[in-house]
Amino acid sequence: MRTSVDVEERFSALYRAHYAAVLRYASRRTDPDTARDVASETFLVAWRRRMAVPAEPDQVEPWLYGVARRVLANSDRSSRRSWRLAARLNQVAQPRQVPDPATAVAERQRLLQALRRLPARDQEALRLIGWEELDLAGAAIAMGCSRSTMSVRLHRARRRLDDVLSSIDAGDQRSASARITPAAVRQESR
């Protein structure tokens, strides 16, 4: 009958005799840190399954290599799962580009400026559709006209709005280029 001391001594002898070989086996297949983990896990499995360790000395090392191979395979699967999860999280966790509030304020001011230049009927048609979010039929009821008349009014109002916005943009470009003249540059440098 084996005593616990005999079992511990047998395992210690097994560890001393084969640890270096198992570590070399794992080192040839993975990085040094993982190789040490694989060797440790291999001997942990050997301790748990000490009754399954072959009694013949020439079969012990191949059995330990088989355990190490399965530990390595588990480690590789775990690493691949981690990489896939990290890749999915990276795709999901991409920070959204937050728009600059100043740009939104400037665009709103530009649009309001253009709207003020339009006739009142065009302004109302655009506001009913854009701001009040009415459909064409609802806007026609609000404006007191037929749906087809409202469609024509909306089309013309949009076209006029585009023209006014283009003129505002052209005016901004002219005024910006007028500010940056050679004389202005010379005066700035003084």
C-alpha positions in Angstrom: 0.0 0.0 0.0 1.3 3.4 -1.0 1.5 6.1 1.6 1.1 9.8 0.8 4.8 10.3 1.4 5.5 7.6 -1.3 3.2 9.3 -3.7 4.7 12.8 -3.1 8.2 11.4 -3.5 7.4 9.6 -6.7 5.8 12.8 -8.1 8.8 14.9 -7.0 11.1 12.5 -8.7 8.9 12.6 -11.8 9.0 16.4 -11.8 12.8 16.7 -11.4 13.4 14.1 -14.1 11.0 15.5 -16.7 10.4 19.2 -16.1 13.2 20.4 -18.3 12.2 18.2 -21.2 8.5 19.3 -21.0 9.7 22.9 -20.8 11.9 22.5 -23.9 8.9 20.8 -25.7 6.7 23.8 -24.9 9.4 26.4 -25.6 9.8 25.1 -29.2 6.1 25.6 -29.8 5.3 28.9 -28.1 6.7 32.0 -26.4 8.8 31.6 -23.1 6.1 32.8 -20.7 3.5 30.6 -22.2 5.9 27.7 -22.3 6.5 28.0 -18.5 2.7 28.1 -18.0 2.3 25.0 -20.2 5.0 23.1 -18.3 3.4 24.0 -14.9 -0.1 23.1 -16.1 1.2 19.8 -17.5 2.6 18.8 -14.1 -0.6 20.0 -12.4 -2.5 17.6 -14.7 0.0 14.9 -13.9 -0.5 15.4 -10.2 -4.3 15.3 -10.6 -4.1 12.2 -12.7 -1.1 10.6 -10.9 -2.8 7.2 -11.1 -2.8 7.4 -14.9 0.9 8.2 -15.2 2.5 5.2 -16.8 4.6 3.0 -14.5 7.2 2.2 -17.2 9.9 4.9 -17.2 10.3 5.0 -21.0 6.5 5.8 -21.4 6.4 8.7 -18.8 8.0 11.4 -21.0 5.8 10.7 -24.1 2.7 10.7 -21.8 3.8 14.1 -20.4 4.3 15.4 -24.0 0.8 14.3 -24.8 -0.5 16.2 -21.8 1.6 19.3 -22.7 0.3 19.1 -26.3 -3.3 19.2 -25.1 -2.5 22.1 -22.6 -0.9 24.0 -25.5 -3.9 23.4 -27.7 -6.2 24.7 -25.0 -3.9 27.7 -24.6 -4.0 28.4 -28.3 -7.8 28.1 -28.4 -8.1 30.5 -25.5 -5.7 33.0 -27.2 -7.7 32.8 -30.4 -10.9 33.4 -28.6 -9.4 36.4 -26.8 -8.1 37.8 -30.0 -11.5 37.4 -31.7 -13.2 39.0 -28.8 -10.7 41.9 -28.7 -11.2 42.4 -32.4 -15.0 42.5 -32.0 -14.8 44.8 -29.1 -12.4 47.1 -31.0 -14.9 47.3 -33.9 -17.8 48.0 -31.5 -15.9 50.4 -29.3 -14.6 52.7 -31.9 -15.2 56.1 -30.6 -17.8 58.0 -32.5 -16.7 61.3 -34.1 -18.4 63.9 -32.0 -19.4 66.8 -34.2 -18.1 70.2 -33.3 -21.0 72.2 -31.7 -19.6 75.4 -33.3 -20.1 73.9 -36.7 -23.7 73.1 -36.0 -24.3 76.6 -34.7 -22.6 78.2 -37.7 -24.7 76.0 -40.1 -27.9 76.9 -38.2 -27.0 80.6 -38.5 -26.2 80.2 -42.2 -29.6 78.5 -42.8 -31.6 81.1 -40.8 -29.9 83.9 -42.7 -30.8 82.2 -46.0 -34.4 81.6 -44.9 -34.8 85.3 -43.9 -34.0 86.2 -47.5 -36.8 84.1 -48.9 -40.5 85.2 -49.4 -42.8 84.4 -46.5 -44.6 81.7 -48.4 -41.4 79.9 -49.2 -40.2 80.2 -45.6 -43.5 78.7 -44.4 -43.4 75.8 -46.9 -39.9 74.9 -45.9 -40.6 75.2 -42.1 -43.7 73.0 -42.3 -41.8 70.2 -44.0 -38.4 70.6 -42.4 -39.2 71.8 -38.8 -42.7 70.6 -38.2 -42.0 67.4 -40.1 -45.4 67.4 -41.9 -45.8 65.3 -45.0 -46.8 66.9 -48.2 -50.6 66.4 -47.6 -50.4 67.9 -44.1 -48.4 70.9 -45.3 -50.9 71.5 -48.1 -53.7 71.5 -45.5 -51.8 74.0 -43.3 -51.0 76.3 -46.3 -54.6 76.0 -47.6 -53.8 74.6 -51.0 -53.9 71.4 -52.9 -51.3 68.7 -52.5 -50.0 69.2 -56.1 -49.8 73.0 -55.5 -47.9 72.4 -52.3 -45.5 70.1 -54.1 -44.7 72.8 -56.7 -44.3 75.5 -53.9 -42.0 73.2 -52.0 -39.9 72.5 -55.1 -39.6 76.2 -55.9 -38.8 77.1 -52.2 -36.0 74.5 -52.1 -34.5 75.8 -55.3 -34.6 79.4 -54.1 -33.1 78.3 -50.8 -30.2 76.6 -52.6 -29.6 79.7 -54.7 -29.6 81.9 -51.6 -27.2 79.5 -49.7 -24.9 79.5 -52.8 -24.8 83.3 -52.8 -24.1 83.4 -49.0 -21.3 80.9 -49.5 -19.9 82.9 -52.5 -20.1 86.1 -50.4 -18.2 84.4 -47.5 -15.5 83.3 -49.9 -15.2 86.8 -51.4 -15.1 88.4 -48.0 -12.5 85.9 -46.7 -10.3 86.5 -49.7 -10.8 90.3 -49.4 -9.5 90.1 -45.8 -6.3 88.3 -46.9 -4.8 90.8 -49.2 -1.1 91.5 -49.7 -1.7 94.9 -47.9 -3.4 93.1 -45.0 -0.5 90.6 -44.8 2.1 93.4 -44.7 0.1 95.3 -42.1 -0.1 92.1 -39.9 3.6 91.6 -40.1 4.4 95.1 -38.7 
